[in-house]
Amino acid sequence: MKLHKLLLLFAALTFTASCGGDDPILPPGEDGGNNEQPGGEEELDAEAKAIVSRMETPEILRDGSTLLICHTSSETVNGAKKDVVTYTIEYDKKEYHSRWVAFRFDSATRKKNVSRSGSFMDDPLLPSDCQIGSSSYSGYDRGHLCASADRLYSLDANQNTFYMSNMSPQLSSFNQGYWVTLEGLVQKLGRNEGFSDTLYVVKGGTIRDGQILTHVNRSNGAKVAVPKYYFMALLRIKNGIYSSIGFLLEHKNYNYTYEDPVAESAMKKHAMSINQLETTTGINFFPNLPDTKEESIENQCITSVWGL
């Protein structure tokens, strides 16, 4: 089974556990990330710097309310074994829900070698008081944030997507008939080597004040937030040129099904710039973009670039 990394973020960020083996994360700078996240880089050890310096990692909170977890799997890359990041999440301890999940499609992770094969389970990297059990949500699907179909390069990577920390309570018609269409578009683009050298993806459901529909009760007393909106922030790099776009979808019954999902063209009306998405969600996406380019890149919303 794969190795993992775990970062627990409290008021003074502390690195509490790590795995051995090769560093699964590009060293700071190789992702273009010299951006200092709140609190100052001097508070972060080398492992934490590597996590927050990844291009896909949003700005993290430093108020003690969240845990930052990075799941990896051991993969063969260019003939050598190394730990490859499956995804990173920032988990909200009060809402029992991830604030976001971030990952990438690149030469190591865009491959389709396996099919959906995991089983739902508690995230072994979460403290016991943050776990909610693996049973179904009452009235909602266990909706993947990082989709099973996003991580098909190995069985271990696919299993990582079935941790409950990566799940969100989603209405069935939304999950299976609407959100799935946007997921499919991103997977198609992410696996297209002609489209990007790397596609960086951040997904999530809104859990800030005023952006929660309700809570669902778990048998252990946990109350899991049901987001009012779901979002995706996308950043591609191709031949050194960046492009970005955001999407925001209201969480409601759209009357579509898995057998009859909404058409891709419907996603165009949900598109917006990353800057607009940041204003709505309160999340600072892609803070590791070069400062001289970040504003212009994040103001983009050219839907035709993204096949819409």
C-alpha positions, 0 to 999 in steps of 0.5 A: 500500500502507498505511503502518505504525508500528513501536515497538521496545521494549527496556529503555529504550523507544525509538521507532525508526521511524514513518510520515508522514501523519495520526496513526492513534491517538487522543491520550492521554486520548480513550480514557480512558487516563491509566494509567501503564504500568511504567517511567513515561510520561515514558519514552515519546515522543508516538508510544509514548504514543498506542499504549499509551493506546489502550483495547485495548492491554494493559500492555506488558513493559519487559524487552527481550524484546518488540517492539510493532508497530502496523499501519495502513492509509489509509482514508477516515473521515468524508470525510477520509483518515487512517491507521486502526489495523488491529491492534497486537501485542506480539511475543516475540523468544524464542518467535517468537510474539505475546504478544497482538494488540489491535484494535477494532470501531468505526464505521470498522472494523466495515464489510464491504467486502471478502472474504478476499484476503491471502497469508501473508508475513513481517511487514516491520516485524520485524527479519530475525532475528525472521522465520520465513518464510511456509511452513506449520507442520508439523502445524499451521495458520497460525492468525490471531490477528486473524482475516482476517474481523475486518478486512474494511473494506479490502483493505489492512487484510485483507492486514495480517492475513496477516503471520506475526507475527499467526499462531499454530501451531494444531491444525486441528480447534481452528482451523477447528472450535472457535476459529472459533466464538468468532471468529464470535461476536465478529465478529457482536457487533463489527459490531452497532452496537446492541450497542456503540459500540466493541468492544475485543478482545485475543486471543492464545495463552499463551507464558509458562512452563508454558503452551506445548505444544511448539515447531515448527521453522522452516527458518531455525532458529527454534523457534516456541511452540505455545500451550497455551491461547488467550484473548480479552478483550472490552470494550464501551462502549455509551452510556458504560457498560462491559461485559467478559468473558474466554474461555480455551480449551485448545488440543487436538483437539475433533473439530470441522471447518470444515464442522461447527463447534461451536455458539456455546453451547459457548463459555459454559463457557469464559467468565470475568471479565477478572480471572480471565483476567489471573491465568491469562495474566499479562497486564494487560488494559485498563489504561487503564480509569478507575481508579475503575471498572476493578475492578468492570468487570473482575470481570464475567462476565455471559454473557447480555450476550454472547449466550450 
